[in-house]
Amino acid sequence: MSTAYIYDAIRTPRGKGKESGALYPVRPMDLLSGVLSKLSEKNDLDTSHVEDVVIGCVTQTGEQGTCIARFAALAAGYHENASGVTLNRFCGSGLEAVNHAAAMVASGFNDLVVAGGVESMSRVKMGSDGGAMFDPKTQWSVGSVPQGISGDLLATLRGFTRNDADQFALESQKRAELAQRENKFTSIVPVHDDNGLLILDKDEHPRAGTTIEALSSLQPSFEFFGTQFGLDELTKERYPHLEKVNHIHTPGNSSGIVDGAAAVLVASEAKGKELGLKPRAKIRSVALAGDDPIVMLSGPLPATRRALEKANMNIDDIDLFEVNEAFASVPLMFMQEFGVDHSKINVNGGSIALGHPLGATGAMLLGTLIDALEEHDLQTGLVTLCIGGGMGIATIVERV
């Protein structure tokens, strides 16, 4: 098996996922076609060499329905040879798209693939596509519960307090604010309208000046859902040592709802040389794992172990980590389990500060990781995300 190389990774800024957000006027097709177009322009890419465009998107309905990957590629001016596929692995979709592209390149079935993700959470509301997970008779989700109360359950099982979550969230905000101020998000490409006027050139979500007092004043978000889904009864049955679930997650220590898109250029070494491309990193391993669908958010642990094993590495071999901050309990769990210092995780903040555009986040985090490795002159990095239904995904990259 050969090696899959990442030649570039770019993303839009994240815009607030509401009608007042800067990216609300931009259709998801245009968000995605814009970033695909800029990827080809930046790399002077002859798109007749693109064999597939693989795009993650979670809420595939309305303006994100049909195969947005194919039509966005055509709208971006890609050669008609470039086919397209849209996939959904919930929050892991953007990274799944990159991993799929890497697998096709490493196997030799493809030589060059563009991967990425898109999610307009302002225009296509989360959950508006319905879902196979819900039992129509009981309204219970099949083998699962809403993620927010899974986050609270995970925090309870792991012993994380509300203050732990708020302190982590505050640090995420501080890091993101500093990174934005010092222009550390070098993978960002601006979004313009049809007339070339600038719409957004930096992430809209960071809340400058957030304080621990402001965070601690927010009310828990998921206690009602815990009651509605019978979480206390379920917890007593499955975890009899727990007296109750501690509801610690709020809008301040959970990921924000945002819009955005990302694109990643993946190719073989031979194809890169043929086209005069310079690689930024190579993919050492990719991994998926299923896990407890009730706790759900613990998937990054088995996925990370599997990725390390496949790369013949251990946790100390990794210089930097991007652990998606769906809820504060997830990176807190990761640090506790692996003994990784916070200084190596999400060094420029994460989704608590910047937002989590579902289908695009994984591809965005990969670009953020490579940016950070280059900035700090480090070699290896790992990206991991928790996934709805009790799954995890991870990717290990090495700079070249």
N, C-alpha and C positions, 0 to 999 in steps of 0.2 A: 504494500500500500504506500502511495506517495504522500506528500505533505500538502495541506491546504494553507495558503498564505492569505493574510489580510493586507490588501494594498491600500485601502482607505476606509474610513468610517466617519460619516458626517450625520448631523441631525439638525432639525429646526430648533429654535427656542421652544420652551414649553409655554403655552398660553393658558390662562385660567379657563377651566372648563365650564363656563357659564356664558350667557348671552352678552354680558358686559366684558367678556374676555377679548383680548386683542385678536385672537385667531378665529373667533366665532364667525366673522364674515367669509372665511376661507373654507371652501368645501374640502372634505377629506381627499377627494381625487386630486385637487390642486395642491394640497399639502404634500401628498406623496409624489405626484409628478414633478413638483418643484424640486424636491430633494433628489429625486432620480436624475433630473436634468443637471443639477449642479454637480452631482457625483461624476457624470460623464464629462462635463465641461472641465472640471478641476483636473481630471486625469487625462484629458485629451483622448477619451476612449472611443474607439470605433465600435459602436454598439452592435454591429453585425457579428461580433465575436461573443456577445452575451447569449448564452444558451438558455438561461432561465432567469426569471425575476421571482424570487420567493419572498412573500410578504406576510408578516403576522398581523392579524386584526381580530379582535375579540368579538365585537358587536357587529356581526356581518348582516346588517339589514339596512333598509333605506339607502342613504347615500354611500354606505359602506357595503352594500350588498353586491350580488354577482361576484365576479372575480376582479376586484379592484386592482390587483397586481398587474394583470394584463392590460387593462385599459389605462392605468396610470403610466405604464411604460410607453404605450402608444402616444399618449398625450405629451409625454416628455420628449418625444421625437426619436425614441429608440427604433432601431431597425425591426422590421416585421419578423425577422428570424427569432427575436427574443420572445420566447413564450413566457407565461406567467402563471403563478399559482398562489392562492391565498389560504393560509392555514390558521387554525385556532387551537392553541394550547393554553388558553386563559392567559394569565399574567406572564407566562413564559414564552408567549408567541414570538416576540421579536428575537429572542435568543434562539428559539427553536428554528426560526427561519435561517439564521446564520449557521447553526449546527447542521441543518439539512444541506445547505449549500456546501459546507465543508466536507460533509460525508460524500456528496456526489463528486466533488473535486478530488478528494483523497482516494476514492475508489477508481478514479479514472473514467467514470461514466460522463462527467462534464469536465471542461477545462476552465471555464469562467462563468460565474454566477453572481448576480447582484441580489443581495438579501436585505431584509430590513423590516420595518413595521410602521403602522399608522393607526391612530385612534383620535377621532374628533369627539370628545366626550361632551362638548357643548352642543353639538348638532345632532349626534346620535347617542341618545341617553343609554347609560349602562343598564342592562337588563331588558332593553326594548325589543330584543330578539326572542324573548321567552326563554324556555330552557327545558331540556330533557331531564334535568335533575329533579324536578318537582313531581311528587305523587299527586295527581289531580284529586284523589279522594281525601287525603289527610293534610295536604299542603306541606307535609314534611319533605325535605329534600332527600333524595334517595342516597342513603349512606353518607350524608354530609349535613352541614349546617352553614349558615352565613359566616363569611370569613371574620367579621368583626368579633363575634362571640368566640370564634376559634382563637383569635388573638388573645382575648381575655382568659380563656381556658389555658392556653399555652403559658401565659404570664403566671397564672395561679399555680400550675404544675411546677414551674421553674422557680417560683418564689420571687418574681419581680414585682416591685411596688410601683405605685403611681409616681412617686418621686423618681425612681429609676427611669421610667419611661419619659417623664418630662425633662429630666436632665439630659438624656440622650437626644431628645428632640431639640432642645436648646442648642446643643453642640452641632447638630445637623444644620440648623439655621445659621449659626455663626460661620461654619465652614463654607456654606453655600454663598453667603453674603460676601465673604472675603474672596472666594474664587471668582465670583462675578465681578467684583470691584477690580481685581487684578487680572482679569481676562484669561483665566485659566481654562475656560471651556473652549478650547481651540477647535473643537469639532463642530461648533455651531456655524450654520450658514443662515443668513437673514431670510426672512419671508417678505416678498414684495407683492403688490397687486398687479393686475393686468397692465396697468400703465407704468409699471416700474417704480411706483412709490413705495417706500419702506413701510411695512406694517409692524414688524417686530424683529429686533436683532439681539435680544437677550431674554433670558427666562423671566417670565412675568410673576412667578409665584413666590419667590423668597420674601419673607416678611421681615424686613430690616428692623432692628431694634426690639425684637421679641425678647421678653423677660421671663424668668421662671415664675414670677408672680402672675403674669398674664396667662401662662400655660396652666398653672395650678388652679386658676379660677374657672376653667372650662369644665362643663359637666360631662360625665361618661356618655358615650354615644350608643352603646349596644346593650345596656341593661334591659331595656324593653324587649329587644329581640331575643335575649336570653330567656325571658319569661315566656314569650310567644312560642318559641321552639322547644320549650320544656327542658332547657339546658340544665337547670338544677336537678331535675329528676334523672336526666341522662347521666349527669356527672355522678350522682349518688350510686347509680347502677354500675358504672364503669370504673369510677375512682372513689371507692367507699371511704378512703382516708381523708378526702376533702370535705370540709364542712360546707363550703359554698364557693362559687366562682367570684373572684375579685375583679370587678369591671374597672379596668384602669385606662382604657383607650378612649381618647377624645379626638376632636378635629385637630388639636395641636400636636398630638404625638402619633398620628396616623398619616398615611400618604394623601396628598391632595389630588383632586380631580382636575385634569388638565388635557390640553390638546397637543399633538405633536406627531412628527414622523422622522424616520431615520433610514439611512441606506448604507450598506457595507459592501465593498468590492472584494470578492473571494475568488482566487484563481490558483492554478498550479504554478510552480516555479518556471516551467518551460513557457507557458502562455504569458506570464509576466515579462519574461525576457523578450519574447517575440514582440510584445507591444510596448516595450520600453518602460515598463512600470517598476517602481521601487517598492518593495514590500515594507510594511511597518511591523508586522508581527506574523508569527505562525501559530497555528492551533495545535496544541499538544494533545489535548483530549477533550471529549464531550461526554456528558452523562445525563441520564434520566433516572428517576426513582419514584416509585409509588410509596405512599406512607399512610398513616392513620387518617382517614377522611374526616374524622371529627376534630382532632387537634389540627389537622390539615396543614398548618403553616410550618411544620417541622421538616418538610421535604428537602430543604437545602442541606440538611445533615447527611442523609444517605447519598444524595446526589454528589455532594462534595467528596465524600469518602470514595465513591465509585470513580469519580474523575481523577482523583489522586492516584488510585490504584492503577487505572489504565495508563496514566502517564509515568508510572513507577516513581512517584514523588510522595513526600509527606508534607504535612501542613507547614512545617518550617521552611520548606523550599519556596514558598509563595511570598513574594515581596509585598504585594498590595492586593486587596480584596474589594470587590463591589458586591455588597449584600443588599438586595433590594429592601428598602424600608417600607414595605407594605404597612406594617405596624411596628412600633418600637420593640415589641417583644421578639421579633424575628432576628434582627442583628444582635440583640442582647443574648438570645439563645445561642447564636453562632459563636459569639465571643466566649460565653460560658462553657460551651461544649468543647471547643477546640483550644481554648486558652490563648486566643489571639488578642493582642492588645488593640485598643480602639484606635491607636495612632496609625494602624495599617488598614483600617476599614473605612471606606467611603470618605476618603481624605478631603474631598471637595463637597461634602454634604451629600444628601440622598433624597429619596422621594418624599420624606416628611417635609423637607424644605422646598423641593423643586417640583414635586408632583409626579404622578404615576400614570402616564398615558397608555394604559393596559397593553395593547398589541405592539406598541413601539418601544416600551421601556427596556426590554432585554437588549435590543440592538443599540439603544442609546447608552446603556451602561457599559457595553463593550467599548464603544468609542471613548467614553469618559475614562475608562480604565487605561486604555492605550495612551491617551493624552497624559494621564498622571504618571505612567511609567516613563514616558519620554521626558516629562518635566523634571522628575526626580532621578533620572538616569538609572532606573531599575530594570530588571529583566523579566520577571514572571508575575503573572496576575491571574486571579480567578474571579469569575462572575457567577453569581448564583441567585436564583429567585424562587420563592415559594409559589405554589400554583394551586388554584381552586380544585377541590375534590381530593386533596391529599397527594400532591405530586411535588417534585423538585427537579430543577434543571441546573446544570453547571457546565462551565467551559473554562479551560485553562489555556492561556496564551503566553507566548514568549516573544520578546522583541528580537528583531533581527537587524 
